[in-house]
């Protein structure tokens, strides 16, 4: 191993020891080992604080993937991006605005699920009336119900056939990997269906403007430049943002 590699690994090892020293000192002061697994009265397992912190940090690294693939975010962001493309406004609204709108609308749609998770899992776990593993199962139940409500049976059958998982008698029998893949596929399909419907009126405006310009012999003038004000005016007159946001929120079965 080269000298720079040795220095790099030494630095990482020293940083790890530095991070673990406070936890080790706390555990030693309490008479507890740094890493331990013990049985509780209910027959489950209790993990030491460092292991719990490691588990929480691991879950936090998966939060972006969970937000993208297990919530309403995917459908909303795709529809808003397709709307911007249909309007032909370039980068208006900006990506930051679209992301903010998608996040807040996702929070609105997922609020019943989050409230149930907080009530059934987080509060009992914080009050020490429910162990970690049962609390995790309680928290996963509302999310599975939400994902199952948006997922098409054909997509579940497709991925179940790929995984050779057979048929399922109840929704609870669907393995989570099959459900996650099926949910994401269904969301993509639904988002593009909504986007297709959004494109139709704006394409009609583009065709009408292009035909008028062609009839007037103004072939050098870009039809997009002329049709853009009409598309924006149409979208504003029908109160498009409120209509779209309300339709998107109502398209989810919660």
Secondary structure, 3 states (H helix, E strand, C coil): CCHHHHHHHHHHHHHHHHHHHHHHHHHHHCCCCCCCEEECCCCCEEECHHHHHHHHHHHHHCHHHHHHHCCCHHHHHHHHHHHHHHHCCCCCCCHHHHHHHHHHHHHHHHHHHHHHHHHHHHHHHHCCCCCHHHHHHHHHHHHHHHHHHHCCHHHHHHHHHHHCCCCCCCHHHCCHHHHHHHHHHHHHHHHHHHHHHHHHHHHHHHHHHHHHHHHCCCCCCCHHHHHHHHHHHHHHHCCHHHHHHHHHHHCCCC
